C-alpha cells in the first residue's frame, strides 16, 4: 500500500497554517516537505507527521528555555 498524500488545503486545515504561508514556505524551501505531480502539490502524510512532531519538540524546548 502506498503513502497517502494530502492537498495543500488538507495541510492548511490540519495545521492551521494559511494557504498563503504554505505557498510562501514552498518558495523559501521551508515547512513540510512536498512533492509535485505535474502541476499538483501534495504532502506525504507520514512526512507531515514527522514535521509536526519535530516542530512540537522544538516549541517545547523553546518554552522550557524561556522559563
C-alpha positions as CSV (number, residue, x, y, z in Angstrom):
1,X,0.0,0.0,0.0
2,X,1.4,3.4,-1.0
3,X,1.8,6.5,1.1
4,X,-1.2,8.8,1.5
5,X,-0.9,12.3,0.1
6,X,-2.7,15.4,1.2
7,X,-3.6,18.5,-0.7
8,X,-2.3,21.9,0.4
9,X,-5.9,22.6,1.6
10,X,-5.8,19.5,3.7
11,X,-2.5,20.5,5.2
12,X,-3.7,24.1,5.9
13,X,-6.8,22.9,7.7
14,X,-4.9,20.3,9.7
15,X,-2.0,22.5,10.8
16,X,-4.0,25.8,11.0
17,X,-1.4,27.4,8.7
18,X,-2.8,29.6,5.9
19,X,-2.5,28.6,2.3
20,X,-0.6,31.8,1.6
21,X,2.0,30.8,4.3
22,X,2.4,27.2,3.0
23,X,2.9,28.6,-0.6
24,X,5.5,31.1,0.6
25,X,7.3,28.4,2.6
26,X,7.5,26.2,-0.5
27,X,9.2,29.1,-2.4
28,X,11.5,29.6,0.6
29,X,12.2,25.8,0.9
30,X,10.8,25.9,4.4
31,X,7.9,24.0,6.1
32,X,6.8,20.4,5.5
33,X,8.3,18.5,2.6
34,X,6.1,18.5,-0.5
35,X,6.0,16.8,-3.9
36,X,4.8,17.9,-7.3
37,X,2.8,15.6,-9.5
38,X,2.7,17.7,-12.7
39,X,1.2,20.9,-11.5
40,X,-0.3,19.3,-8.4
41,X,1.3,20.0,-5.0
42,X,1.0,17.1,-2.4
43,X,2.3,16.5,1.0
44,X,3.1,12.9,2.2
45,X,1.1,12.2,5.4
46,X,4.0,10.4,7.1
47,X,6.4,13.2,6.4
48,X,3.9,15.7,7.6
49,X,3.5,13.8,10.9
50,X,7.3,13.8,11.3
51,X,7.4,17.6,10.6
52,X,4.6,18.2,13.1
53,X,6.4,16.2,15.8
54,X,9.7,17.9,15.2
55,X,8.0,21.3,15.5
56,X,6.2,20.3,18.6
57,X,9.5,19.2,20.1
58,X,11.2,22.5,19.1
59,X,8.4,24.5,20.7
60,X,8.7,22.6,24.0
61,X,12.5,23.2,24.1
62,X,12.0,27.0,23.4
63,X,9.3,27.2,26.1
64,X,11.5,25.4,28.7
65,X,14.5,27.7,27.8
66,X,12.4,30.8,28.3
67,X,11.3,29.9,31.9
